[in-house]
């Protein structure tokens, strides 16, 4: 970061300065990633019954927001450079960009094998990937300027790199926000959850189904299942848990209910509410 900042200032390259600024943000983001990963390992207690696993989601949200901010700054600065081109020392620009790319490739190699572990680690990976793309863009701009003297290559390539960073930042923000809003995880279908529960012998209807992610590695669900009687409830619960496990849902809470003839049917609570055809039981 320090080498790119000094090299960008001496050579007049926006791409190097932008990449240095990005690395400055990454240093803080990676420190936040490490801290939140450590905090997430703390056990659950009486006030934090799920533990601290969502710290990693909060860190991912902050990382995504930081990426958006850096990319926006690069675009604004690049537009100003296009309007008022500045001289660039191509030789120094090329050498520093090559050194930056080498460092980022080492970091990418370290993170690549574990980037899919959780959103927090993926956020760190995306930061380093953004740095590597910045170095590739800077290297390309340096080569163009050295061979043709066309200094506009520097801000134009900076904008292209910023747009690539925005794509990763948007995905990170969207996924972390979905978890904080307790949205249904992308790999889970509510239709499948409903049909699997209705397929369990003894279940005549289901309602109030909810599926959400506590963290990127922990999916939970809750719901109500209507059965003719509660005599065989342990077997019914076990079969439901087995079906949910096959859908990738590890934390299952099911309330078994018996439909009484004197009860009035309740209105449908959500789109996941259903019953077997001709069962005669309420939703």
PyMOL commands that set and color helices and strands:
alter all, ss='L'
color gray80, all
select helices_A, chain A and resi 2-11+14-40+55-83+90-112+119-148+152-180+190-198+233-246
alter helices_A, ss='H'
color red, helices_A
select strands_A, chain A and resi 203-215+218-227+251-258+274-275
alter strands_A, ss='S'
color yellow, strands_A
deselect
rebuild
show_as cartoon
